[in-house]
Amino acid sequence: MIVIIEYGMGNVGSILNMFKKIGCPAIVSSKIEDIERAEKLIIPGVGAFDNGMRKLEGMGFIDVLNRKVMEDGTPVLGICLGMQLLTRRSEEGKERGLGWIQADTIRFDFSQNTKKLKIPHMGWNEIRIAHNSDLLKGLEQNSRFYFVHSYHVRCDDENDVMTTTEYGYEFASSIRRGNIMGTQFHPEKSHKFGIRFLTNFVEMKLC
C-alpha cells in the first residue's frame, strides 16, 4: 500500500487520482498507524518550507518518518515542497529540514543572467537525465513535466541528481539516494510522462 501523507500542504487529490489511473492501491492519510504500515510513502507539498516542517512536527510525523525511511528503508517520494523538505535547510526559512539528503534548498538567483526570468518558474519544461534510474524507465531525454516553484535543491553530491532542468541555469529537477527520492516537478500534473514516472515508482523494488 502506498500512503500519501496528508499534513495540510499538498495537492493530495490529484496524486491519488493518478494512482487510481495506474491501478495501484493508495490512500491519503494523516494517521501514524497508516504511515507505519505503508510499503511506500509520498510526501506532497505546496507552500512555504517552514510551514511544511512545522506541520510535520505538529502532527507527530517526524519520528515515524525517520524510522520508516532511515531505519526500515521504506521508499519515499517527495514532490515539489515535499522534495525540498528532504534537504537540510531552505533559504526560504529558518526551520531545519528532514536532512535525509545532503542538500540545501535555495532560491532562484538570476543576478548574473543578462535576461531576468520570472519567479516562480511555472509551466512545462524538459528534463535531462543525469543518472539513470529505474524511476526513469521509459522516459527519454527532454521528456516534459509541469513545474511551479521559486526554490530548487542543490545537492552536495552530484550523484544524487537524477535529472536536471534548464531555467536560467541548470538545476536538479529530481534527486535520489537509495530509497529516498524527490521531484521538483509535479508528476501528478504531467500527463503521460507523470503516469510513466509514478508507474515506475509503484513497480520499483529495492534490495
C-alpha positions in Angstrom: 0.0 0.0 0.0 1.2 3.5 -0.9 0.4 6.1 1.7 0.1 9.8 0.6 0.8 11.8 3.7 -1.9 14.4 4.4 -0.4 17.2 6.5 -2.3 20.1 5.1 0.3 21.2 2.5 -0.2 19.1 -0.6 -2.3 18.5 -3.7 -3.2 15.1 -2.5 -6.4 14.6 -4.6 -4.5 14.8 -7.9 -1.8 12.4 -6.7 -4.4 9.9 -5.5 -6.3 10.2 -8.9 -3.0 9.4 -10.8 -2.6 6.2 -8.7 -6.2 5.3 -9.5 -5.4 5.7 -13.2 -2.4 3.4 -12.8 -4.5 0.9 -10.9 -2.4 0.9 -7.8 -3.8 0.8 -4.3 -3.1 4.1 -2.5 -4.6 6.1 0.3 -4.4 9.6 1.7 -3.9 9.6 5.4 -2.8 11.7 8.4 -2.8 8.6 10.7 0.5 7.5 12.2 -0.6 3.9 12.1 -1.1 4.1 8.3 2.4 5.5 7.9 3.8 2.7 10.0 2.1 0.1 7.7 3.0 1.8 4.4 5.0 -0.1 1.9 5.9 3.2 0.1 5.3 6.8 1.1 4.6 10.1 -0.8 5.3 13.4 0.8 3.5 16.0 -1.3 3.8 19.7 -0.7 2.8 23.2 -1.9 3.7 26.3 0.1 6.4 27.5 2.4 9.3 25.4 3.8 9.0 26.4 7.4 5.2 25.9 7.4 5.7 22.4 6.0 8.2 21.3 8.6 6.1 22.8 11.4 3.1 20.8 10.1 5.0 17.6 10.0 6.3 18.2 13.5 3.0 19.3 14.9 1.2 16.2 13.6 3.9 14.0 15.2 5.2 12.6 11.9 8.9 13.3 12.2 9.8 10.3 14.4 7.8 7.8 12.5 9.1 9.1 9.2 12.7 8.9 10.3 12.2 5.4 11.5 10.4 4.2 8.3 12.8 5.9 5.9 16.1 5.9 7.6 15.9 2.7 9.6 13.5 0.5 7.7 14.4 1.7 4.2 10.9 2.4 3.1 10.8 4.0 -0.4 9.7 7.7 -0.1 9.0 10.2 -2.8 8.9 13.9 -2.0 7.0 16.1 -4.6 7.7 19.8 -5.0 7.9 21.2 -1.5 8.0 17.6 -0.4 11.3 17.2 -2.2 12.7 20.4 -0.6 11.7 19.1 2.9 14.1 16.2 2.3 17.1 18.6 2.5 18.9 20.1 5.5 17.5 23.6 5.2 16.0 26.2 2.9 16.8 29.9 2.2 13.1 30.4 2.4 13.0 30.0 6.2 14.8 29.0 9.5 13.4 25.6 10.3 15.7 22.5 9.8 14.6 20.1 7.1 14.4 16.3 7.4 18.1 16.1 6.3 17.7 12.8 4.6 19.6 14.1 1.5 22.8 16.1 1.9 21.5 19.1 0.1 20.1 22.6 0.6 17.1 24.4 -0.9 18.0 27.8 -2.5 16.1 30.5 -4.3 16.5 31.0 -8.0 19.1 33.7 -8.5 19.3 35.4 -11.8 21.5 38.3 -10.7 24.3 37.0 -13.1 22.0 36.5 -16.0 21.6 39.0 -18.8 18.0 38.0 -19.1 16.0 38.1 -15.9 13.4 35.3 -15.8 10.2 35.3 -13.9 9.9 33.7 -10.5 8.3 31.4 -9.8 9.3 29.0 -12.6 5.9 27.9 -13.8 4.8 25.7 -16.7 6.1 22.8 -18.8 9.8 22.2 -19.1 12.1 19.4 -20.2 14.3 17.1 -18.1 17.8 16.0 -18.9 18.7 12.6 -17.5 21.9 13.0 -15.4 22.0 9.5 -13.8 19.9 6.6 -15.0 17.4 5.0 -12.6 14.6 2.5 -12.7 12.4 5.5 -11.8 13.2 6.9 -15.3 12.4 3.7 -17.2 10.5 4.6 -20.4 11.3 8.3 -20.2 13.6 9.9 -22.8 15.8 12.9 -22.6 13.7 16.0 -23.0 10.5 14.4 -21.5 8.3 17.3 -20.4 7.0 17.8 -16.9 5.0 20.5 -15.1 6.7 22.9 -12.6 5.6 25.6 -10.1 8.4 26.7 -7.8 10.6 29.6 -6.7 13.3 27.5 -4.9 15.3 24.5 -6.0 17.5 21.9 -4.5 21.3 22.0 -4.6 22.9 18.6 -3.7 26.4 18.2 -2.2 26.9 15.0 -4.3 26.1 15.3 -8.0 25.5 11.5 -8.0 22.3 12.2 -6.0 20.8 14.2 -9.0 18.7 12.0 -11.3 17.6 14.8 -13.7 18.3 18.4 -14.3 16.2 21.1 -16.0 17.2 24.5 -17.5 15.6 27.7 -16.2 18.2 30.5 -16.4 20.7 27.8 -15.4 20.7 24.1 -14.8 19.1 22.9 -11.5 18.2 19.5 -10.1 14.7 18.6 -11.1 14.7 15.1 -9.5 17.0 13.5 -6.9 17.6 10.1 -5.4 19.7 8.4 -2.8 18.7 4.8 -2.4 15.2 4.7 -1.1 14.9 8.5 -0.8 13.6 10.2 -3.9 12.3 13.6 -4.9 10.9 15.5 -7.8 10.7 19.3 -8.2 8.2 18.8 -10.9 4.6 17.6 -10.3 4.2 14.1 -11.8 0.5 14.2 -10.9 0.1 17.2 -13.3 2.4 15.9 -16.1 0.0 13.7 -18.0 1.6 10.7 -19.8 5.1 11.5 -18.5 3.9 11.7 -14.9 2.0 8.5 -15.3 5.1 6.8 -16.5 7.2 8.2 -13.6 4.6 7.2 -10.9 4.2 3.8 -12.5 7.9 3.3 -12.2 7.7 4.3 -8.5 4.9 1.7 -8.0 6.9 -1.1 -9.7 10.3 -0.4 -8.3 11.9 -2.9 -5.9 14.7 -2.1 -3.5 17.2 -4.7 -2.4 
